[in-house]
């Protein structure tokens, strides 16, 4: 998070030079690029720093001893992973019940497996987070947008 604060401090004065409409356009463009990058990283089952997600616990398999879907296969779609405009800029997050489930995995919390099932401690899997490449991409996009003006 320290590197994100440094990026904000570094680019903050430059962003103040933009009009509100230009800033919103830039924020939306960057939000879409970051969401696409997050989706690709989730598909690869990687944390923001490049480590693999903690594997699933052993469970009953189907007839071919195979798990059908990767973890978080559906929540990465735009139906659930939304870009939201805030006073500070844009935020990328999940909506509805998916937000709760993602939070449990993001922070390694406890939750029930089924409605009447046992409570389980889930492994920490950072679903959302900035990679060094995304921070570099944000910086380059802002600088490119400002240099055009």
C-alpha positions in Angstrom: 0.0 0.0 0.0 2.9 2.4 0.6 3.8 2.2 -3.1 0.2 3.1 -4.0 0.3 6.1 -1.7 3.6 7.2 -3.3 2.0 6.9 -6.7 -1.0 9.0 -5.6 1.3 11.7 -4.1 3.5 11.7 -7.3 0.6 12.0 -9.8 -1.8 14.0 -7.6 -0.5 17.4 -8.5 -0.6 16.5 -12.2 -4.2 15.3 -12.0 -5.3 18.6 -10.4 -4.5 20.3 -13.8 -7.2 18.3 -15.5 -10.8 19.3 -15.8 -13.4 17.2 -14.0 -14.6 15.7 -17.3 -11.0 14.8 -18.4 -10.3 13.3 -15.0 -13.5 11.1 -15.1 -12.6 10.0 -18.6 -9.1 9.1 -17.5 -10.3 7.3 -14.3 -12.8 5.2 -16.3 -10.2 4.2 -18.9 -7.7 3.2 -16.2 -10.4 1.4 -14.2 -11.3 -0.7 -17.2 -7.6 -1.6 -17.9 -7.0 -2.5 -14.3 -10.2 -4.7 -14.2 -9.1 -6.5 -17.3 -5.7 -7.1 -15.8 -7.3 -8.3 -12.5 -9.5 -10.7 -14.5 -6.4 -12.2 -16.3 -4.5 -12.6 -13.0 -7.5 -14.3 -11.4 -7.8 -16.7 -14.3 -4.2 -17.6 -13.8 -4.9 -18.2 -10.1 -2.2 -15.7 -8.9 -1.9 -13.3 -6.0 -0.9 -9.7 -6.9 2.8 -10.5 -6.0 2.8 -13.5 -8.4 2.4 -16.4 -6.0 -0.2 -19.1 -6.8 -3.5 -19.2 -4.8 -3.5 -21.6 -1.9 -5.0 -24.8 -3.3 -8.5 -26.0 -2.5 -8.8 -28.5 0.4 -9.5 -32.1 -0.6 -13.1 -32.8 -1.2 -15.3 -35.4 -3.0 -14.6 -35.3 -6.7 -16.8 -36.1 -9.6 -16.7 -39.5 -11.3 -13.5 -38.7 -13.2 -11.7 -37.4 -10.0 -11.6 -33.9 -11.5 -12.7 -30.5 -10.2 -14.8 -28.9 -12.9 -14.1 -25.2 -12.4 -11.1 -23.2 -11.2 -11.6 -21.0 -8.1 -13.3 -17.7 -8.7 -14.2 -18.7 -12.3 -17.5 -16.8 -12.4 -16.9 -13.8 -10.1 -14.3 -12.3 -12.4 -17.0 -11.5 -14.9 -18.2 -7.9 -15.3 -21.6 -8.9 -13.9 -19.9 -9.3 -10.4 -16.6 -7.3 -10.7 -17.7 -3.7 -11.1 -16.1 -0.4 -11.5 -17.6 2.2 -9.2 -17.0 5.9 -9.3 -16.1 7.4 -5.9 -15.1 10.9 -4.6 -11.5 9.9 -4.8 -11.6 8.3 -8.2 -12.7 4.8 -9.1 -13.0 1.6 -7.2 -13.0 -2.0 -8.5 -14.9 -4.5 -6.3 -17.6 -7.1 -6.2 -21.3 -6.8 -5.7 -23.9 -8.7 -3.7 -23.2 -12.0 -2.0 -20.1 -12.3 -4.2 -18.6 -9.4 -2.3 -18.9 -11.3 1.0 -17.5 -14.5 -0.5 -14.6 -12.6 -2.1 -13.9 -10.9 1.2 -13.7 -14.2 3.1 -11.1 -15.4 0.7 -9.3 -12.1 0.4 -8.6 -11.9 4.1 -8.6 -15.6 5.0 -11.7 -15.4 7.3 -14.1 -18.1 8.6 -17.4 -18.9 6.9 -19.9 -21.8 6.6 -19.4 -24.0 3.6 -23.1 -24.6 3.1 -26.2 -23.0 4.8 -26.3 -25.7 7.5 -22.7 -26.9 7.0 -19.6 -26.6 9.2 -17.7 -23.4 9.7 -14.3 -23.4 8.0 -11.3 -21.2 8.0 -10.4 -20.3 4.4 -6.9 -19.8 3.2 -5.9 -16.2 2.3 -6.2 -15.7 -1.5 -5.7 -12.1 -2.6 -8.3 -11.8 -5.3 -8.0 -8.0 -5.8 -4.8 -6.0 -5.4 -2.3 -4.0 -7.4 0.5 -5.7 -9.2 3.7 -3.8 -9.9 2.8 -3.9 -13.6 -0.6 -2.3 -12.9 1.0 0.5 -10.9 3.4 1.1 -13.8 0.5 1.0 -16.3 -1.5 3.6 -14.3 1.5 5.9 -14.1 2.2 5.6 -17.8 -1.5 6.2 -18.7 -1.7 9.4 -16.5 1.6 10.7 -17.9 0.5 10.0 -21.5 -2.8 11.7 -20.9 -1.2 14.8 -19.4 1.5 15.0 -22.1 -1.2 15.2 -24.8 -2.7 18.3 -23.2 
